[in-house]
Amino acid sequence: MSKTGAFDMASGVGGNIHKTQVLSLYEKYHAFYGGEEEERKTNYTDMVNKYYDLVTSFYEYGWGESFHFAARWKGESLRESIKRNEHFLALQLGLKPGQKVLDVGCGIGGPLREIARFSSTSVTGINNNEYQITRGKELNGIAGVEKTCVFVKADFMKMPFPDNTFDAAYAIAATCHAADIYGCYKEIYRVLKPGQCFAAYEWCMTDAFDPNNAEHQKIKAEIEIGDGLLRSTRQCLEALKQAGFELIWEKDLASDCPVPWYLPFDKNHLSLSSFRLTPLGRFFTRNLVKALEFLGFAPKGSLRVQEFLEKAAEGLVEGGRKEIFTPVYFFLARKLLPDSQ
Ligand SMILES: C[S@@+](CC[C@H](N)C(=O)[O-])C[C@H]1O[C@@H](n2cnc3c(N)ncnc32)[C@H](O)[C@@H]1O
């Protein structure tokens, strides 16, 4: 059965981390994030992995099986927009039945299952978080897609696949976790077949971000606490080209979207369909987590994890409102054929 209730969420906090260690791990995570960027890059993969142990059950409870934002039309629910953005990716990649597709940083596999079913392809999700993979396999079983949807536990910086393996690759809200974005794209390039495409929704700072503006820097830091090392759209494009890709097209899909992607977190917004994400919903969740932690059902430190996710949510809303940050920077790129290089 799907585990999306409040009790399941609270008792799942910490994932693979022992219940007695959630608090100390949280403190360590924070000390790490307070440090210098260079220091953060060392052991970065390990910290990101622990971060996802801490937060996965909150994400699934609040957001569902897909852990990403979406460009949204008027009249569309949050869930509908998330699925449509996944279908868009499949269409842009031109996926054909029977193809072998790679999902880079696949979470618990929400996009992977949707894209595999939508396009009749086989999708391999790579993820270095064991807890998410265990959960993803359970959800594959519930959806009955074990034959076409598989998980591989590995670092996307060093993938355990031979060169030229996949007919297509995509990454959604994941490669912002790469300490070295060029190295990450280069690795995706290696495992893609020549002539085939890579598409992504990247988390990026936009051209409106001013590194000399203290408020902008504060917002960027708040987002980075939960969600990676943010780069500009230009840096991502430059890294793509350096890795050898030919850019087909790119666009910040937030730029002309009628419903802001951050709406579910906005203080002025009340939604019944995504109630758990609204300020009122988060107030209820906070008190529930507090009670479950007090009663011993949730590990010590759960409330702090919930609180720091709320801080990150505030940064996201501010970043979105000021248009200095986007979680839906889309690009489509192709690996060149050997004779055109
Ligand atoms: C925000 S989640 C997005 C998950 C998924 N793409 C989705 O949209 O539901 C980022 C994912 O990247 C994974 N990840 C981060 N760093 C990774 C690495 N070095 N190797 C493999 N996976 C990684 C995390 O474990 C997590 O599953």
Ligand as a Chemical Component Dictionary entry (heavy atoms), coordinates in Angstrom:
data_LIG
# 
_chem_comp.id                   LIG 
_chem_comp.type                 NON-POLYMER 
_chem_comp.pdbx_formal_charge   0 
_chem_comp.three_letter_code    LIG 
# 
loop_
_chem_comp_atom.comp_id 
_chem_comp_atom.atom_id 
_chem_comp_atom.alt_atom_id 
_chem_comp_atom.type_symbol 
_chem_comp_atom.charge 
_chem_comp_atom.model_Cartn_x 
_chem_comp_atom.model_Cartn_y 
_chem_comp_atom.model_Cartn_z 
_chem_comp_atom.pdbx_ordinal 
LIG C1  C1  C 0  15.234 16.642 -5.984  1  
LIG S1  S1  S 1  15.523 14.942 -6.182  2  
LIG C2  C2  C 0  14.795 14.710 -7.778  3  
LIG C3  C3  C 0  14.406 13.290 -7.991  4  
LIG C4  C4  C 0  13.696 12.971 -9.297  5  
LIG N1  N1  N 0  14.442 13.421 -10.445 6  
LIG C5  C5  C 0  12.308 13.532 -9.305  7  
LIG O1  O1  O 0  12.084 14.526 -10.008 8  
LIG O2  O2  O -1 11.453 12.980 -8.613  9  
LIG C6  C6  C 0  17.276 14.783 -6.541  10 
LIG C7  C7  C 0  17.739 13.343 -6.661  11 
LIG O3  O3  O 0  19.108 13.293 -7.083  12 
LIG C8  C8  C 0  19.745 12.229 -6.379  13 
LIG N2  N2  N 0  21.207 12.462 -6.362  14 
LIG C9  C9  C 0  21.858 13.533 -5.840  15 
LIG N3  N3  N 0  23.182 13.398 -6.006  16 
LIG C10 C10 C 0  23.378 12.214 -6.650  17 
LIG C11 C11 C 0  24.537 11.521 -7.114  18 
LIG N4  N4  N 0  25.768 12.019 -6.941  19 
LIG N5  N5  N 0  24.374 10.333 -7.743  20 
LIG C12 C12 C 0  23.130 9.812  -7.928  21 
LIG N6  N6  N 0  21.991 10.428 -7.511  22 
LIG C13 C13 C 0  22.116 11.617 -6.880  23 
LIG C14 C14 C 0  19.121 12.279 -5.004  24 
LIG O4  O4  O 0  19.351 11.106 -4.260  25 
LIG C15 C15 C 0  17.663 12.503 -5.389  26 
LIG O5  O5  O 0  17.072 11.285 -5.689  27 
# 
loop_
_chem_comp_bond.comp_id 
_chem_comp_bond.atom_id_1 
_chem_comp_bond.atom_id_2 
_chem_comp_bond.value_order 
_chem_comp_bond.pdbx_ordinal 
LIG C1  S1  SING 1  
LIG S1  C2  SING 2  
LIG S1  C6  SING 3  
LIG C2  C3  SING 4  
LIG C3  C4  SING 5  
LIG C4  N1  SING 6  
LIG C4  C5  SING 7  
LIG C5  O1  DOUB 8  
LIG C5  O2  SING 9  
LIG C6  C7  SING 10 
LIG C7  O3  SING 11 
LIG C7  C15 SING 12 
LIG O3  C8  SING 13 
LIG C8  N2  SING 14 
LIG C8  C14 SING 15 
LIG N2  C9  SING 16 
LIG N2  C13 SING 17 
LIG C9  N3  DOUB 18 
LIG N3  C10 SING 19 
LIG C10 C11 SING 20 
LIG C10 C13 DOUB 21 
LIG C11 N4  SING 22 
LIG C11 N5  DOUB 23 
LIG N5  C12 SING 24 
LIG C12 N6  DOUB 25 
LIG N6  C13 SING 26 
LIG C14 O4  SING 27 
LIG C14 C15 SING 28 
LIG C15 O5  SING 29 
# 
